[in-house]
Amino acid sequence: MAHIKDTSAAKEEILAGSREAAASIAMGTRKRSSIPFPSFGKSFKLRVLLIAIIVFLIGSLGAFTYLKLFTGSTYQSETINIVEGVQELATLATAQAVVTTVIKEEDNKLFNKEISVNFPGTKRTVLLIVPATVLAGVDLQTVTDENFVIDEENKEIKLTLPHAALIQDPSINMDKVQTYSEEGLFRSEVKWDEGYDLAAKAQTEIIKEAENIGLLTKAEDSAVKVLSHFFQQLGYEARVEFK
């Protein structure tokens, strides 16, 4: 009997302990659930992320605005100034020469009509010495920003220009034209109107002579020299090409 009582008492103690443990767990659970701890972990991360994005966007917008308003406009203004400066140098990128050519003309005429047979007294030989001023140059007035390639890092400017050409028709110095003629018995001396016509024919020969003496090359050399000095004053080294 005593053994049965002891066993019953042990069971009662175990059950009582189990009840206390269950009650303790239940109370602990209620306590944990009843305390309103603030859940701000995810919210805080989200706010930090939003702030970072806003700061990035503001910084990007500021950089874009600076480049657009200041850097871009400065470059454009500088390019415009360079183009205008080059165009103003047009009168310096030239070469001038006085070219003299000799025109010789022979014909046979009888009673002011040209004939194909050299009858005695119908032949006339005219020798015309024609001096003219020839002006050649590089057309810098047509230069635009498309003619430039600017290397800011190396401070170099590549400039592509058209080849030199005659700026105007040769200017014949009519007061210095010399005329020599040999006339047959039936021929008259050279008249002024004939002299002017012969001088006009001389222009073609004058242009050829100007090219032969290298006048166009001298004009291009002059342009390179003037432009190199101009860009050197701006802090750039110029490389000029002709196409």
DRENDO-1510 file (C-alpha; in Angstrom, 1 decimal, always signed):
<recs>
REC; n; res; u; v; w
REC; 1; MET; +0.0; +0.0; +0.0 .
REC; 2; ALA; +2.8; +2.3; +0.8 .
REC; 3; HIS; +4.4; +1.7; -2.5 .
REC; 4; ILE; +1.1; +2.5; -4.3 .
REC; 5; LYS; +0.9; +5.8; -2.4 .
REC; 6; ASP; +4.4; +6.7; -3.3 .
REC; 7; THR; +3.8; +6.1; -6.9 .
REC; 8; SER; +0.6; +8.1; -6.9 .
REC; 9; ALA; +2.4; +11.0; -5.2 .
REC; 10; ALA; +5.2; +10.9; -7.8 .
REC; 11; LYS; +2.7; +11.1; -10.6 .
REC; 12; GLU; +1.0; +14.0; -8.9 .
REC; 13; GLU; +4.3; +15.8; -8.7 .
REC; 14; ILE; +5.1; +15.2; -12.3 .
REC; 15; LEU; +1.7; +16.4; -13.4 .
REC; 16; ALA; +2.0; +19.4; -11.2 .
REC; 17; GLY; +5.4; +20.2; -12.7 .
REC; 18; SER; +4.0; +19.8; -16.2 .
REC; 19; ARG; +1.2; +22.2; -15.5 .
REC; 20; GLU; +3.6; +24.7; -14.1 .
REC; 21; ALA; +5.8; +24.4; -17.1 .
REC; 22; ALA; +2.9; +24.8; -19.5 .
REC; 23; ALA; +1.6; +27.7; -17.6 .
REC; 24; SER; +5.0; +29.3; -17.6 .
REC; 25; ILE; +5.3; +28.8; -21.4 .
REC; 26; ALA; +1.8; +30.2; -21.9 .
REC; 27; MET; +2.6; +33.3; -19.8 .
REC; 28; GLY; +5.9; +33.8; -21.6 .
REC; 29; THR; +4.2; +33.6; -24.9 .
REC; 30; ARG; +1.6; +36.0; -23.9 .
REC; 31; LYS; +4.2; +38.4; -22.6 .
REC; 32; ARG; +6.2; +38.3; -25.8 .
REC; 33; SER; +3.2; +38.8; -27.9 .
REC; 34; SER; +1.8; +41.6; -25.8 .
REC; 35; ILE; +5.0; +43.8; -25.9 .
REC; 36; PRO; +4.7; +46.1; -29.0 .
REC; 37; PHE; +8.4; +46.1; -30.1 .
REC; 38; PRO; +8.7; +48.5; -33.1 .
REC; 39; SER; +9.4; +46.6; -36.4 .
REC; 40; PHE; +11.5; +49.2; -38.2 .
REC; 41; GLY; +14.3; +47.0; -39.8 .
REC; 42; LYS; +12.8; +46.8; -43.3 .
REC; 43; SER; +11.4; +50.3; -43.3 .
REC; 44; PHE; +14.8; +51.8; -42.3 .
REC; 45; LYS; +16.5; +50.0; -45.2 .
REC; 46; LEU; +13.9; +51.2; -47.6 .
REC; 47; ARG; +14.3; +54.8; -46.5 .
REC; 48; VAL; +18.1; +54.6; -46.8 .
REC; 49; LEU; +17.7; +53.2; -50.3 .
REC; 50; LEU; +15.3; +55.9; -51.4 .
REC; 51; ILE; +17.5; +58.6; -50.0 .
REC; 52; ALA; +20.5; +57.2; -51.9 .
REC; 53; ILE; +18.5; +57.1; -55.2 .
REC; 54; ILE; +17.4; +60.7; -54.7 .
REC; 55; VAL; +20.9; +61.9; -54.0 .
REC; 56; PHE; +22.2; +60.0; -57.1 .
REC; 57; LEU; +19.6; +61.5; -59.3 .
REC; 58; ILE; +20.2; +65.0; -58.0 .
REC; 59; GLY; +24.0; +64.6; -58.5 .
REC; 60; SER; +23.5; +63.2; -62.0 .
REC; 61; LEU; +21.1; +66.1; -62.9 .
REC; 62; GLY; +23.6; +68.6; -61.6 .
REC; 63; ALA; +26.5; +67.1; -63.5 .
REC; 64; PHE; +24.4; +67.0; -66.7 .
REC; 65; THR; +23.3; +70.6; -66.2 .
REC; 66; TYR; +26.8; +71.8; -65.6 .
REC; 67; LEU; +28.2; +70.0; -68.7 .
REC; 68; LYS; +25.3; +71.3; -70.8 .
REC; 69; LEU; +25.2; +74.8; -69.7 .
REC; 70; PHE; +28.9; +75.5; -69.0 .
REC; 71; THR; +31.2; +73.0; -70.5 .
REC; 72; GLY; +29.2; +72.6; -73.7 .
REC; 73; SER; +28.6; +76.3; -74.2 .
REC; 74; THR; +32.2; +77.1; -73.5 .
REC; 75; TYR; +33.4; +74.6; -76.1 .
REC; 76; GLN; +30.8; +75.9; -78.6 .
REC; 77; SER; +31.8; +79.5; -77.9 .
REC; 78; GLU; +35.5; +78.7; -78.3 .
REC; 79; THR; +34.9; +76.9; -81.6 .
REC; 80; ILE; +32.9; +79.9; -82.9 .
REC; 81; ASN; +35.6; +82.3; -81.9 .
REC; 82; ILE; +38.2; +80.1; -83.6 .
REC; 83; VAL; +36.2; +80.0; -86.8 .
REC; 84; GLU; +35.7; +83.7; -86.8 .
REC; 85; GLY; +39.3; +84.3; -86.2 .
REC; 86; VAL; +40.4; +82.1; -89.0 .
REC; 87; GLN; +37.9; +83.8; -91.4 .
REC; 88; GLU; +39.4; +87.1; -90.5 .
REC; 89; LEU; +42.9; +85.9; -91.6 .
REC; 90; ALA; +41.7; +85.3; -95.2 .
REC; 91; THR; +43.5; +88.4; -96.5 .
REC; 92; LEU; +46.8; +87.1; -95.0 .
REC; 93; ALA; +46.6; +83.6; -96.5 .
REC; 94; THR; +47.6; +84.8; -99.9 .
REC; 95; ALA; +50.5; +85.1; -102.3 .
REC; 96; GLN; +50.9; +87.8; -105.0 .
REC; 97; ALA; +53.2; +87.9; -108.0 .
REC; 98; VAL; +53.7; +90.0; -111.1 .
REC; 99; VAL; +53.8; +87.6; -114.1 .
REC; 100; THR; +54.9; +88.6; -117.5 .
REC; 101; THR; +54.0; +86.6; -120.6 .
REC; 102; VAL; +54.8; +87.1; -124.2 .
REC; 103; ILE; +52.2; +86.7; -126.9 .
REC; 104; LYS; +53.3; +86.3; -130.5 .
REC; 105; GLU; +50.8; +86.4; -133.3 .
REC; 106; GLU; +51.2; +86.1; -137.1 .
REC; 107; ASP; +48.6; +86.4; -139.8 .
REC; 108; ASN; +48.2; +87.2; -143.5 .
REC; 109; LYS; +45.5; +89.7; -144.5 .
REC; 110; LEU; +44.7; +91.5; -147.7 .
REC; 111; PHE; +42.3; +94.5; -147.5 .
REC; 112; ASN; +41.5; +93.5; -143.9 .
REC; 113; LYS; +40.5; +90.0; -144.9 .
REC; 114; GLU; +42.5; +87.0; -143.7 .
REC; 115; ILE; +44.0; +84.9; -146.4 .
REC; 116; SER; +45.7; +81.5; -146.1 .
REC; 117; VAL; +48.4; +82.3; -148.6 .
REC; 118; ASN; +51.5; +84.2; -147.6 .
REC; 119; PHE; +51.6; +86.8; -150.4 .
REC; 120; PRO; +54.4; +89.3; -150.2 .
REC; 121; GLY; +53.4; +92.3; -148.2 .
REC; 122; THR; +50.3; +90.6; -146.5 .
REC; 123; LYS; +52.1; +89.2; -143.4 .
REC; 124; ARG; +52.2; +90.9; -140.0 .
REC; 125; THR; +54.0; +89.7; -136.9 .
REC; 126; VAL; +52.9; +91.1; -133.6 .
REC; 127; LEU; +54.9; +90.6; -130.4 .
REC; 128; LEU; +53.0; +91.6; -127.2 .
REC; 129; ILE; +54.7; +91.7; -123.7 .
REC; 130; VAL; +51.9; +91.6; -121.1 .
REC; 131; PRO; +52.6; +92.1; -117.4 .
REC; 132; ALA; +49.9; +91.2; -114.9 .
REC; 133; THR; +49.4; +91.0; -111.2 .
REC; 134; VAL; +48.2; +87.6; -110.0 .
REC; 135; LEU; +46.7; +87.0; -106.6 .
REC; 136; ALA; +46.3; +83.5; -105.2 .
REC; 137; GLY; +45.0; +82.4; -101.8 .
REC; 138; VAL; +43.3; +79.8; -99.7 .
REC; 139; ASP; +39.6; +80.6; -99.2 .
REC; 140; LEU; +39.3; +80.8; -95.4 .
REC; 141; GLN; +35.9; +82.4; -95.6 .
REC; 142; THR; +34.3; +79.0; -96.2 .
REC; 143; VAL; +35.8; +77.5; -93.0 .
REC; 144; THR; +33.3; +76.2; -90.5 .
REC; 145; ASP; +33.6; +74.1; -87.3 .
REC; 146; GLU; +33.4; +71.0; -89.6 .
REC; 147; ASN; +36.9; +71.8; -90.8 .
REC; 148; PHE; +38.3; +71.4; -87.3 .
REC; 149; VAL; +39.3; +68.4; -85.1 .
REC; 150; ILE; +40.3; +69.7; -81.7 .
REC; 151; ASP; +42.3; +67.4; -79.3 .
REC; 152; GLU; +42.1; +69.2; -76.0 .
REC; 153; GLU; +44.2; +66.6; -74.2 .
REC; 154; ASN; +47.3; +67.1; -76.5 .
REC; 155; LYS; +46.4; +70.7; -77.3 .
REC; 156; GLU; +46.4; +70.0; -81.1 .
REC; 157; ILE; +44.1; +71.2; -83.8 .
REC; 158; LYS; +43.8; +69.5; -87.2 .
REC; 159; LEU; +42.5; +71.8; -89.8 .
REC; 160; THR; +41.4; +70.7; -93.3 .
REC; 161; LEU; +41.4; +73.4; -96.0 .
REC; 162; PRO; +40.7; +73.6; -99.7 .
REC; 163; HIS; +43.7; +74.0; -102.0 .
REC; 164; ALA; +44.8; +77.4; -103.0 .
REC; 165; ALA; +43.4; +79.0; -106.1 .
REC; 166; LEU; +43.5; +82.3; -108.0 .
REC; 167; ILE; +41.3; +84.7; -106.1 .
REC; 168; GLN; +40.5; +86.8; -109.1 .
REC; 169; ASP; +41.4; +87.0; -112.8 .
REC; 170; PRO; +44.9; +88.3; -113.5 .
REC; 171; SER; +45.0; +92.1; -113.4 .
REC; 172; ILE; +46.7; +93.2; -116.6 .
REC; 173; ASN; +48.8; +96.3; -116.3 .
REC; 174; MET; +47.6; +97.9; -119.5 .
REC; 175; ASP; +49.8; +100.9; -119.2 .
REC; 176; LYS; +52.8; +98.7; -119.2 .
REC; 177; VAL; +51.9; +96.5; -122.1 .
REC; 178; GLN; +54.6; +96.7; -124.8 .
REC; 179; THR; +53.7; +96.0; -128.5 .
REC; 180; TYR; +56.1; +95.3; -131.3 .
REC; 181; SER; +54.9; +94.6; -134.8 .
REC; 182; GLU; +56.3; +94.0; -138.2 .
REC; 183; GLU; +54.0; +94.8; -141.1 .
REC; 184; GLY; +54.1; +94.1; -144.7 .
REC; 185; LEU; +53.4; +96.7; -147.3 .
REC; 186; PHE; +49.7; +96.1; -147.3 .
REC; 187; ARG; +49.3; +95.9; -143.5 .
REC; 188; SER; +48.7; +98.5; -140.9 .
REC; 189; GLU; +50.1; +98.8; -137.4 .
REC; 190; VAL; +48.4; +97.3; -134.4 .
REC; 191; LYS; +45.5; +99.3; -133.2 .
REC; 192; TRP; +44.5; +99.7; -129.6 .
REC; 193; ASP; +41.4; +97.5; -129.8 .
REC; 194; GLU; +43.5; +94.8; -131.3 .
REC; 195; GLY; +46.0; +95.2; -128.5 .
REC; 196; TYR; +43.2; +94.8; -125.9 .
REC; 197; ASP; +42.0; +91.6; -127.6 .
REC; 198; LEU; +45.5; +90.2; -127.6 .
REC; 199; ALA; +46.0; +91.1; -123.9 .
REC; 200; ALA; +42.8; +89.3; -123.1 .
REC; 201; LYS; +44.1; +86.2; -124.8 .
REC; 202; ALA; +47.2; +86.6; -122.7 .
REC; 203; GLN; +45.3; +85.9; -119.5 .
REC; 204; THR; +45.2; +82.1; -120.1 .
REC; 205; GLU; +49.0; +82.1; -120.5 .
REC; 206; ILE; +49.4; +84.2; -117.4 .
REC; 207; ILE; +47.4; +81.7; -115.3 .
REC; 208; LYS; +49.6; +78.9; -116.6 .
REC; 209; GLU; +52.7; +80.8; -115.8 .
REC; 210; ALA; +51.6; +81.6; -112.3 .
REC; 211; GLU; +51.0; +77.9; -111.6 .
REC; 212; ASN; +54.4; +77.1; -113.1 .
REC; 213; ILE; +56.3; +79.4; -110.8 .
REC; 214; GLY; +54.6; +77.8; -107.8 .
REC; 215; LEU; +52.3; +80.7; -106.8 .
REC; 216; LEU; +49.5; +78.4; -105.5 .
REC; 217; THR; +52.0; +76.5; -103.4 .
REC; 218; LYS; +53.3; +79.8; -101.9 .
REC; 219; ALA; +49.8; +80.7; -101.0 .
REC; 220; GLU; +49.3; +77.4; -99.2 .
REC; 221; ASP; +52.6; +77.9; -97.3 .
REC; 222; SER; +51.5; +81.4; -96.4 .
REC; 223; ALA; +48.2; +80.0; -95.0 .
REC; 224; VAL; +50.0; +77.4; -92.9 .
REC; 225; LYS; +52.4; +80.0; -91.5 .
REC; 226; VAL; +49.6; +82.4; -90.6 .
REC; 227; LEU; +47.3; +79.7; -89.1 .
REC; 228; SER; +50.1; +78.1; -87.1 .
REC; 229; HIS; +51.0; +81.4; -85.5 .
REC; 230; PHE; +47.3; +82.1; -84.8 .
REC; 231; PHE; +46.7; +78.8; -83.0 .
REC; 232; GLN; +50.0; +79.1; -81.2 .
REC; 233; GLN; +48.7; +82.2; -79.6 .
REC; 234; LEU; +45.7; +80.2; -78.4 .
REC; 235; GLY; +47.9; +77.5; -76.9 .
REC; 236; TYR; +47.4; +74.9; -79.7 .
REC; 237; GLU; +49.7; +73.2; -82.2 .
REC; 238; ALA; +48.2; +73.3; -85.6 .
REC; 239; ARG; +48.3; +70.6; -88.3 .
REC; 240; VAL; +47.0; +71.9; -91.6 .
REC; 241; GLU; +46.0; +69.6; -94.5 .
REC; 242; PHE; +44.8; +70.6; -98.0 .
REC; 243; LYS; +42.2; +68.6; -99.9 .
</recs>
